[in-house]
Amino acid sequence: MSTKTPDVVTSAAATLRRLDLHDPGDEALFRRAHAEVQVPAEHWLLGERAAPRSADDLLTAARLETTYETTRGVALGTNGAPVGLWMVELPLRDNLDNAYIGITVAPGHRRRGIGTAMLDHVEGLVRATGRTVVQTWDGMPTDPQAEDPTTAFATARGYTSSLPSLRSDLDLDPPGAAGIERALAPLDAELDGRFDVATARRESTDGTYRLVTWWGAVPEEHLEDRAALMQRMSTDAPAEDMAIEEEDWDGARVREDEAICRAQGKTVVETAALHVPSGRLVAFTMLAVPKATPDLASQWDTLVLTEHRGARLGAAVKAANLRALVERFPALRRVTTYNAASNAPMLRVNFAMGYHPVLRTTCWQRRLETTDAHE
Ligand SMILES: CC(C)(COP(=O)(O)OP(=O)(O)OC[C@H]1O[C@@H](n2cnc3c(N)ncnc32)[C@H](O)[C@@H]1OP(=O)(O)O)[C@@H](O)C(=O)NCCC(=O)NCCS
């Protein structure tokens, strides 16, 4: 995309500039915009629960990733200060009709047309690639009375909510291992009789399943299975109206993700369920802790293959993974998770553990028509 698009576009609302993240001057501008736009925007929405990805994290991902091509840019006000941030991310291995975008305006600069200028620009960039599905994830307050610029802006621009979801937080009380044990009581109750207490619930009582935990890198003997599980995430997780095709995963793609997390200084722990008779992995879950906030963890993907559902493998891998994590991060005080709002069984378990909703979110989606008026 970068070779075909203009570096600078000026509109009445702002000057939009594409950034070359390999250039030190542009990197500095990105860091400034991140601090002055992205961080305040997340604090505006979430208060002390805001945990924006660090600028370092984003820069590292953009430089190392080969699965996606990411273009980032800023909106500058008349005095040259950043007032907005935008990005376009193109999947390169699969989902070739899709483009993920991001548009953020600094809270003190809203309702002056900057968001509109950035979205016009970004949609134009997407259209130039020939892609037809534009998607963006953004958060809305859970309080129906609170101001919700995202829904107003997105719907005014023809975007529809394709996968209503919730961010829920588990605030450990008390922090650390005691809080985890308390939260896990409902999961342990579900595992009762199925997973052996004598093996710290790491083996099923009938010997069919055994849990395996690793840090940072999938053991070589499980690499292909783990890639297959990631591929199944893209077809088996609820998608509702969100346009998503089956992703294309192999061991190299898994290793690339691991290398990016390593370069970001992120700690990732995974627990998988091994089906003992076949020697194959049939379920897995991931937790990640960013370098900058070692007391905050994110629950990433969890999947149980359909043919192995009903054996409480989801609860088993999640409980074992949280116990592993808190051993290494004894000051852990919060775990954050995202679920489809329609996923009642998952939400029931999470709420029983003490998770509570802190944000509504969705994949806002729009299909671009070749005859679109907006250019
Ligand atoms: C949504 C967002 C990008 C809007 O940026 P902005 O610069 O304020 O947008 P604009 O000034 O171009 O507004 C365009 C129209 O969107 C609608 N809109 C935007 N904010 C609104 C609000 N708080 N309440 C009601 N309508 C709103 C209005 O129709 C507005 O037109 P108007 O001001 O003439 O009434 C900004 O609030 C933001 O960064 N939010 C967080 C991230 C996000 O939600 N990104 C967009 C995802 S699709």
The ligand as an SDF file (V2000), in Angstrom:
LIG
                    3D

 48 50  0  0  0  0  0  0  0  0999 V2000
  -15.7140    8.3750   17.1850 C   0  0  0  0  0  0  0  0  0  0  0  0
  -14.6380    9.4600   16.9790 C   0  0  0  0  0  0  0  0  0  0  0  0
  -13.5770    8.9340   16.0180 C   0  0  0  0  0  0  0  0  0  0  0  0
  -15.3270   10.6900   16.3830 C   0  0  0  0  0  0  0  0  0  0  0  0
  -14.3280   11.6800   16.1110 O   0  0  0  0  0  0  0  0  0  0  0  0
  -14.7410   13.2120   15.8670 P   0  0  0  0  0  0  0  0  0  0  0  0
  -13.5710   13.9230   15.3370 O   0  0  0  0  0  0  0  0  0  0  0  0
  -15.3850   13.7380   17.1070 O   0  0  0  0  0  0  0  0  0  0  0  0
  -15.8480   13.0210   14.7340 O   0  0  0  0  0  0  0  0  0  0  0  0
  -16.5090   14.1260   13.8130 P   0  0  0  0  0  0  0  0  0  0  0  0
  -16.3470   15.4880   14.4380 O   0  0  0  0  0  0  0  0  0  0  0  0
  -16.0060   13.9480   12.4450 O   0  0  0  0  0  0  0  0  0  0  0  0
  -18.0530   13.6970   13.9210 O   0  0  0  0  0  0  0  0  0  0  0  0
  -18.7980   13.2020   12.8310 C   0  0  0  0  0  0  0  0  0  0  0  0
  -20.2020   12.8640   13.2590 C   0  0  0  0  0  0  0  0  0  0  0  0
  -20.2010   11.7000   14.1190 O   0  0  0  0  0  0  0  0  0  0  0  0
  -21.2830   11.8270   15.0940 C   0  0  0  0  0  0  0  0  0  0  0  0
  -20.7120   11.9450   16.4460 N   0  0  0  0  0  0  0  0  0  0  0  0
  -19.3910   11.9630   16.7680 C   0  0  0  0  0  0  0  0  0  0  0  0
  -19.2680   12.0550   18.1120 N   0  0  0  0  0  0  0  0  0  0  0  0
  -20.5030   12.0810   18.6370 C   0  0  0  0  0  0  0  0  0  0  0  0
  -21.0410   12.1610   19.9610 C   0  0  0  0  0  0  0  0  0  0  0  0
  -20.2310   12.2410   21.0350 N   0  0  0  0  0  0  0  0  0  0  0  0
  -22.3760   12.1540   20.1310 N   0  0  0  0  0  0  0  0  0  0  0  0
  -23.2010   12.1010   19.0760 C   0  0  0  0  0  0  0  0  0  0  0  0
  -22.7620   12.0440   17.7820 N   0  0  0  0  0  0  0  0  0  0  0  0
  -21.4450   12.0300   17.5800 C   0  0  0  0  0  0  0  0  0  0  0  0
  -22.0200   13.1200   14.7300 C   0  0  0  0  0  0  0  0  0  0  0  0
  -22.9920   12.7470   13.7770 O   0  0  0  0  0  0  0  0  0  0  0  0
  -20.8940   13.9250   14.0870 C   0  0  0  0  0  0  0  0  0  0  0  0
  -21.3610   14.9390   13.2460 O   0  0  0  0  0  0  0  0  0  0  0  0
  -21.7500   16.3880   13.8720 P   0  0  0  0  0  0  0  0  0  0  0  0
  -20.6420   16.7930   14.8130 O   0  0  0  0  0  0  0  0  0  0  0  0
  -21.8520   17.2630   12.6740 O   0  0  0  0  0  0  0  0  0  0  0  0
  -23.0390   16.1850   14.6190 O   0  0  0  0  0  0  0  0  0  0  0  0
  -14.0020    9.8760   18.3480 C   0  0  0  0  0  0  0  0  0  0  0  0
  -15.0150   10.1400   19.2750 O   0  0  0  0  0  0  0  0  0  0  0  0
  -13.0970    8.8170   18.9310 C   0  0  0  0  0  0  0  0  0  0  0  0
  -11.8870    8.8280   18.7020 O   0  0  0  0  0  0  0  0  0  0  0  0
  -13.6590    7.8410   19.6690 N   0  0  0  0  0  0  0  0  0  0  0  0
  -12.8730    6.6870   20.1970 C   0  0  0  0  0  0  0  0  0  0  0  0
  -12.4510    5.7120   19.0900 C   0  0  0  0  0  0  0  0  0  0  0  0
  -13.5740    5.3360   18.1220 C   0  0  0  0  0  0  0  0  0  0  0  0
  -14.6860    5.1070   18.5340 O   0  0  0  0  0  0  0  0  0  0  0  0
  -13.2680    5.2820   16.8100 N   0  0  0  0  0  0  0  0  0  0  0  0
  -14.2500    5.0820   15.7450 C   0  0  0  0  0  0  0  0  0  0  0  0
  -14.6460    3.7100   15.5450 C   0  0  0  0  0  0  0  0  0  0  0  0
  -15.7680    3.5250   14.1770 S   0  0  0  0  0  0  0  0  0  0  0  0
  1  2  1  0
  2  3  1  0
  2  4  1  0
  2 36  1  0
  4  5  1  0
  5  6  1  0
  6  7  2  0
  6  8  1  0
  6  9  1  0
  9 10  1  0
 10 11  2  0
 10 12  1  0
 10 13  1  0
 13 14  1  0
 14 15  1  0
 15 16  1  0
 15 30  1  0
 16 17  1  0
 17 18  1  0
 17 28  1  0
 18 19  1  0
 18 27  1  0
 19 20  2  0
 20 21  1  0
 21 22  1  0
 21 27  2  0
 22 23  1  0
 22 24  2  0
 24 25  1  0
 25 26  2  0
 26 27  1  0
 28 29  1  0
 28 30  1  0
 30 31  1  0
 31 32  1  0
 32 33  2  0
 32 34  1  0
 32 35  1  0
 36 37  1  0
 36 38  1  0
 38 39  2  0
 38 40  1  0
 40 41  1  0
 41 42  1  0
 42 43  1  0
 43 44  2  0
 43 45  1  0
 45 46  1  0
 46 47  1  0
 47 48  1  0
M  END
$$$$
